[in-house]
């Protein structure tokens, strides 16, 4: 796999103080970026909203001001939750050019497309806006990052596929068939519409790096010197239609390991896939809610609560290494079409239907406490 097919995810950059999102450790960031570039890789992925809306400015200082513009490719995203109207999209876009210190973006994405923002995007012409910017030469390639169900992805591509040059999807071996993400099905739809795919969350926020010991032992037997991360990256990159895989890196060791995976890329073999399937089962066993996703509990639910989907999300973030923000996006989108976990009235007909005899009502209370306490996505005041 060529070096251009591995990207540096810059959503969460190294900090001097973990409780201060803008206390960038520029000495470390610059060292990581330089090491990545020195290996022949060029793709950097950032976004408008991260690090207190200052992540793009950090990219400007650590990358753009230190390296020739033609030596790297830069991707950023239009925050679909933040804009108010077409004029606001223009304001944000001009801010992004200034923040990053560039005259154009190599890749520009509609960020976190899902049920919660799709109607808004249609109403205010978000798709035509990015198409216009591409026509003006301000964007080279237009894409969309997507966190929702395959049915919505197919609907969007049927309506706006001509605008989109690529998709960014959450693909990893745990979410491959998970009902709340359905990576496999989303990838199939992308292929159906002939859209190349950039992978985000290949390690599922660290979940596939910090594995249960039983799972890690299986990987060691098959490839004693391979890191857990390399297994996850290779799985994602081996899928048909995937053209690039992103990974956030916070140490030189991670840069060395991940770049080595792609410089000497080996697709996942059928024998290795069997090991991955075993590891997936171990991870699924090591979850706080052993729900199988049969959905018997949802039949006749008076509040139409998406119980198995919510349980899958809860399991993801309950592991100490799980990525909360990504799963919260899925929860928020699902709760727009179904009752929230807190809507449960305790009728317990779900518990009577559950083949696993789970205390469903108690688990729903835990889900509500996890996802409905405060806002995971604070809005930025308009400037």
C-alpha positions as CSV (number, residue, x, y, z in Angstrom):
1,X,0.0,0.0,0.0
2,X,1.4,3.4,-1.0
3,X,2.4,5.9,1.5
4,X,-0.3,8.4,0.4
5,X,-2.9,5.9,1.8
6,X,-2.1,6.5,5.5
7,X,-3.2,9.7,7.0
8,X,-2.4,11.6,10.3
9,X,-5.6,12.2,12.2
10,X,-5.2,15.5,14.1
11,X,-8.4,15.6,16.1
12,X,-6.7,15.2,19.4
13,X,-3.2,16.7,19.5
14,X,-0.7,16.3,22.3
15,X,-1.2,18.9,25.2
16,X,0.9,20.3,27.9
17,X,-2.1,20.1,30.3
18,X,-4.9,17.6,29.7
19,X,-7.5,19.8,31.3
20,X,-6.8,22.7,28.9
21,X,-7.7,21.8,25.3
22,X,-5.6,24.6,23.8
23,X,-2.4,24.0,25.7
24,X,-0.7,22.5,22.7
25,X,2.6,20.8,23.1
26,X,4.1,22.2,19.9
27,X,7.5,20.7,20.4
28,X,6.0,17.3,20.4
29,X,3.4,18.0,17.7
30,X,6.1,19.3,15.4
31,X,8.3,16.3,16.0
32,X,5.4,13.9,15.2
33,X,4.5,15.7,12.1
34,X,8.1,15.8,10.9
35,X,8.7,12.1,11.6
36,X,5.5,11.3,9.6
37,X,6.6,13.5,6.7
38,X,10.1,12.1,6.7
39,X,8.6,8.6,6.1
40,X,7.0,9.8,2.9
41,X,3.4,10.3,4.1
42,X,1.6,13.5,3.4
43,X,-2.1,13.6,4.5
44,X,-3.2,15.6,7.6
45,X,-6.9,15.5,8.8
46,X,-8.2,18.3,11.0
47,X,-11.5,19.9,11.8
48,X,-13.1,23.2,12.9
49,X,-14.5,22.3,16.2
50,X,-11.7,20.4,18.0
51,X,-9.5,21.8,20.7
52,X,-11.8,24.7,21.6
53,X,-12.1,25.7,17.9
54,X,-8.3,26.2,17.8
55,X,-7.2,22.9,16.3
56,X,-6.8,24.3,12.8
57,X,-4.7,27.2,14.1
58,X,-2.4,24.6,15.7
59,X,-2.0,22.9,12.3
60,X,-1.1,26.2,10.8
61,X,1.7,26.7,13.3
62,X,3.0,23.1,13.5
63,X,2.6,22.2,9.8
64,X,1.7,25.0,7.3
65,X,4.2,27.6,8.5
66,X,7.0,25.0,8.6
67,X,6.6,23.1,5.4
68,X,6.1,23.9,1.7
69,X,2.4,23.9,0.8
70,X,3.0,21.3,-2.0
71,X,4.7,18.9,0.5
72,X,1.4,17.9,2.3
73,X,-2.3,17.5,1.7
74,X,-4.7,19.1,4.2
75,X,-8.2,18.1,5.0
76,X,-10.7,19.9,7.2
77,X,-14.5,19.9,7.6
78,X,-17.6,22.1,7.6
79,X,-19.2,21.7,11.1
80,X,-22.8,20.9,10.3
81,X,-24.0,21.5,13.8
82,X,-22.6,25.0,14.0
83,X,-23.7,26.8,10.9
84,X,-27.0,28.8,10.8
85,X,-27.5,29.5,7.1
86,X,-25.6,29.9,3.8
87,X,-23.9,33.1,4.9
88,X,-22.7,31.4,8.0
89,X,-21.2,28.6,6.0
90,X,-19.2,31.2,4.0
91,X,-18.1,32.9,7.2
92,X,-16.9,29.6,8.7
93,X,-15.1,28.6,5.5
94,X,-13.2,31.9,5.3
95,X,-12.3,31.5,9.0
96,X,-10.9,28.0,8.2
97,X,-8.7,29.3,5.4
98,X,-7.4,31.9,7.7
99,X,-7.0,29.5,10.7
100,X,-5.0,27.1,8.6
101,X,-3.1,29.7,6.6
102,X,-3.8,28.2,3.2
103,X,-5.5,29.4,0.0
104,X,-7.3,26.1,-0.6
105,X,-8.0,22.7,1.0
106,X,-6.9,19.5,-0.7
107,X,-9.9,17.7,0.9
108,X,-13.0,19.3,2.5
109,X,-15.7,17.3,4.2
110,X,-19.3,17.9,5.4
111,X,-18.6,16.9,9.0
112,X,-20.6,14.3,11.0
113,X,-23.4,13.9,8.6
114,X,-26.4,12.2,10.2
115,X,-30.1,12.3,10.9
116,X,-29.6,15.3,13.2
117,X,-28.3,17.6,10.4
118,X,-29.3,16.2,7.1
119,X,-32.6,18.2,6.8
120,X,-30.7,21.3,7.8
121,X,-28.1,20.7,5.1
122,X,-30.8,20.3,2.5
123,X,-32.6,23.4,3.6
124,X,-29.5,25.6,3.4
125,X,-27.8,24.1,0.5
126,X,-24.7,22.6,2.2
127,X,-24.0,20.3,-0.7
128,X,-24.2,23.0,-3.3
129,X,-22.0,25.3,-1.1
130,X,-19.1,22.8,-1.1
131,X,-19.6,22.2,-4.8
132,X,-19.3,25.9,-5.4
133,X,-16.1,26.1,-3.4
134,X,-14.7,23.3,-5.5
135,X,-15.6,25.1,-8.7
136,X,-13.8,28.3,-7.3
137,X,-10.7,26.2,-6.7
138,X,-10.8,26.5,-3.0
139,X,-11.4,22.8,-2.5
140,X,-9.7,20.0,-4.6
141,X,-11.8,17.1,-3.4
142,X,-15.3,17.2,-1.6
143,X,-16.2,14.5,0.9
144,X,-18.5,13.7,3.8
145,X,-17.8,12.0,7.1
146,X,-20.7,9.9,8.1
147,X,-22.0,8.6,11.5
148,X,-25.4,7.0,11.0
149,X,-27.3,4.1,9.5
150,X,-26.7,2.6,6.0
151,X,-30.2,3.4,4.9
152,X,-29.5,7.2,5.3
153,X,-26.1,6.8,3.6
154,X,-27.8,5.3,0.6
155,X,-30.5,8.1,0.6
156,X,-27.8,10.8,0.6
157,X,-25.7,9.2,-2.1
158,X,-28.8,8.8,-4.3
159,X,-29.6,12.5,-4.0
160,X,-26.1,14.1,-3.8
161,X,-23.6,11.5,-4.9
162,X,-22.5,13.6,-7.8
163,X,-21.2,16.2,-5.4
164,X,-19.1,13.9,-3.3
165,X,-15.7,12.7,-4.4
166,X,-15.2,10.4,-1.4
167,X,-16.6,9.3,1.9
168,X,-15.1,9.0,5.4
169,X,-16.6,6.1,7.3
170,X,-16.0,4.5,10.7
171,X,-14.6,1.1,9.9
172,X,-13.0,-1.4,12.3
173,X,-13.3,-5.1,13.1
174,X,-15.6,-4.6,16.1
175,X,-18.0,-2.3,14.4
176,X,-18.0,-4.4,11.2
177,X,-21.4,-5.9,11.9
178,X,-22.4,-4.0,15.0
179,X,-26.1,-2.9,14.6
180,X,-25.4,0.6,15.8
181,X,-22.6,1.3,13.2
182,X,-22.8,-1.4,10.5
183,X,-19.4,-0.6,9.0
184,X,-19.6,-3.5,6.5
185,X,-23.0,-2.4,5.1
186,X,-21.9,1.2,4.9
187,X,-18.8,0.2,2.9
188,X,-20.9,-1.9,0.6
189,X,-23.1,1.1,-0.1
190,X,-20.0,3.3,-0.8
191,X,-18.8,0.7,-3.3
192,X,-22.3,0.6,-4.9
193,X,-22.0,4.3,-5.6
194,X,-18.3,4.1,-6.6
195,X,-17.1,6.3,-3.8
196,X,-13.6,5.8,-2.4
197,X,-13.5,5.5,1.4
198,X,-11.2,7.1,3.9
199,X,-11.4,5.2,7.2
200,X,-11.8,6.9,10.6
201,X,-11.7,5.1,14.0
202,X,-9.8,2.0,12.7
203,X,-8.7,1.4,16.3
204,X,-12.1,2.4,17.8
205,X,-10.7,5.1,20.0
206,X,-8.0,2.8,21.4
207,X,-10.3,-0.1,22.1
208,X,-8.4,-2.3,19.6
209,X,-5.1,-1.3,21.0
210,X,-5.7,-2.0,24.7
211,X,-7.2,-5.4,24.3
212,X,-8.2,-8.0,27.0
213,X,-5.2,-10.2,27.7
214,X,-7.0,-13.3,26.2
215,X,-7.4,-11.5,22.9
216,X,-3.9,-10.1,22.9
217,X,-2.5,-13.5,23.4
218,X,-4.2,-14.8,20.2
219,X,-2.7,-12.0,18.2
220,X,0.8,-12.7,19.6
221,X,0.6,-16.3,18.7
222,X,-0.1,-15.5,15.1
223,X,2.3,-12.5,14.7
224,X,4.5,-12.3,17.8
225,X,6.1,-8.9,16.8
226,X,3.0,-7.2,15.5
227,X,1.3,-4.5,17.5
228,X,-2.4,-4.5,18.2
229,X,-2.7,-1.3,16.3
230,X,-1.2,-2.9,13.2
231,X,-3.8,-5.6,13.2
232,X,-6.6,-3.0,13.3
233,X,-5.0,-0.8,10.6
234,X,-4.4,-3.7,8.3
235,X,-8.0,-4.9,8.7
236,X,-9.4,-1.5,7.7
237,X,-6.9,-1.0,4.8
238,X,-7.5,-4.5,3.5
239,X,-11.2,-3.8,2.7
240,X,-12.2,-3.3,-0.9
241,X,-12.9,0.3,-1.6
242,X,-10.8,1.7,1.1
243,X,-8.2,4.2,-0.2
244,X,-6.8,5.7,3.0
245,X,-6.8,5.0,6.7
246,X,-6.5,7.7,9.4
247,X,-4.8,7.3,12.8
248,X,-4.2,9.8,15.5
249,X,-0.7,9.5,16.9
250,X,0.7,11.0,20.1
251,X,4.1,9.4,20.3
252,X,7.1,8.8,18.0
253,X,6.7,5.1,18.8
254,X,3.2,5.2,17.3
255,X,4.4,7.0,14.2
256,X,7.2,4.5,13.7
257,X,4.8,1.5,14.2
258,X,1.9,2.8,12.1
259,X,4.1,4.0,9.2
260,X,5.9,0.7,9.1
261,X,2.6,-1.0,8.8
262,X,1.9,0.8,5.6
263,X,5.4,1.0,4.2
264,X,5.5,-2.8,4.3
265,X,1.8,-3.4,3.9
266,X,0.4,-6.9,4.0
267,X,-3.3,-7.5,3.5
268,X,-5.1,-9.5,6.2
269,X,-5.0,-13.2,5.2
270,X,-8.0,-15.6,5.6
271,X,-6.2,-17.3,8.5
272,X,-5.6,-13.9,10.2
273,X,-9.3,-13.0,9.6
274,X,-10.2,-16.1,11.7
275,X,-8.0,-14.8,14.5
276,X,-9.6,-11.4,14.3
277,X,-13.1,-13.0,14.5
278,X,-12.0,-14.8,17.7
279,X,-10.7,-11.5,19.1
280,X,-13.9,-9.8,18.3
281,X,-15.8,-12.4,20.2
282,X,-13.6,-11.9,23.2
283,X,-14.1,-8.2,23.1
284,X,-17.8,-8.7,22.9
285,X,-17.7,-11.0,25.9
286,X,-15.9,-8.4,27.9
287,X,-18.7,-6.0,27.8
288,X,-21.0,-4.7,30.6
289,X,-24.3,-5.5,28.8
290,X,-24.2,-8.9,27.1
291,X,-26.9,-8.0,24.6
292,X,-26.9,-10.1,21.4
293,X,-28.9,-7.5,19.4
294,X,-31.8,-9.8,18.7
295,X,-34.2,-6.9,19.2
296,X,-37.0,-9.0,20.7
297,X,-37.2,-6.3,23.5
298,X,-38.2,-3.6,21.1
299,X,-41.4,-5.2,19.8
300,X,-44.2,-3.3,21.3
301,X,-42.1,-1.0,23.3
302,X,-44.5,1.9,24.2
303,X,-41.7,4.5,23.8
304,X,-40.1,3.0,20.7
305,X,-36.7,2.9,22.5
306,X,-33.8,1.5,20.3
307,X,-32.7,-0.7,23.2
308,X,-30.1,-3.0,21.5
309,X,-28.5,0.0,19.6
310,X,-28.2,2.0,22.9
311,X,-26.7,-1.0,24.6
312,X,-24.1,-1.5,21.9
313,X,-23.1,2.2,22.2
314,X,-22.9,1.9,26.0
315,X,-20.7,-1.1,25.7
316,X,-18.3,0.7,23.4
317,X,-17.8,3.7,25.8
318,X,-17.9,1.7,29.0
319,X,-14.5,0.1,28.1
320,X,-11.9,2.4,29.6
321,X,-10.4,2.9,26.2
322,X,-13.6,3.6,24.3
323,X,-14.2,6.8,22.3
324,X,-17.1,8.6,23.9
325,X,-17.5,11.5,21.4
326,X,-17.9,9.2,18.4
327,X,-20.5,7.0,20.1
328,X,-22.4,10.0,21.4
329,X,-22.9,11.1,17.9
330,X,-24.6,7.8,17.1
331,X,-26.7,8.0,20.3
332,X,-27.9,11.6,19.5
333,X,-28.8,10.6,15.9
334,X,-30.7,7.5,17.0
335,X,-32.6,9.4,19.7
336,X,-34.1,11.7,17.1
337,X,-35.9,8.8,15.6
338,X,-36.5,6.7,18.7
339,X,-37.3,7.2,22.4
340,X,-34.3,8.1,24.5
341,X,-33.2,5.7,27.2
342,X,-34.6,8.0,29.8
343,X,-38.1,7.7,28.2
344,X,-38.4,4.2,29.7
345,X,-41.5,3.9,31.8
346,X,-40.5,0.7,33.5
347,X,-43.2,-1.6,32.1
348,X,-40.6,-4.4,31.8
349,X,-42.3,-6.1,28.9
350,X,-38.8,-5.9,27.3
351,X,-37.4,-8.0,30.1
352,X,-40.1,-10.7,29.6
353,X,-39.1,-10.9,25.9
354,X,-35.3,-11.0,26.4
355,X,-33.7,-14.4,25.7
356,X,-30.7,-13.4,27.8
357,X,-32.9,-12.5,30.8
358,X,-31.2,-9.1,31.1
359,X,-32.4,-6.4,33.5
360,X,-33.1,-4.1,30.6
361,X,-34.7,-1.3,32.6
362,X,-31.7,-1.0,34.9
363,X,-29.4,-1.0,31.9
364,X,-31.4,1.8,30.3
365,X,-31.0,3.9,33.4
366,X,-27.2,3.4,33.0
367,X,-27.4,4.4,29.3
368,X,-29.3,7.5,30.2
369,X,-26.8,8.5,32.8
370,X,-23.9,8.0,30.4
371,X,-25.4,9.8,27.3
372,X,-27.9,12.2,28.6
373,X,-26.1,14.1,31.4
374,X,-25.0,17.4,30.0
375,X,-24.1,18.1,26.4
376,X,-21.2,16.3,24.7
377,X,-21.2,18.9,21.9
378,X,-21.2,22.5,23.2
379,X,-22.1,25.0,20.5
380,X,-19.8,27.8,19.7
381,X,-21.1,31.4,20.1
382,X,-21.4,33.1,16.7
383,X,-18.7,35.7,16.1
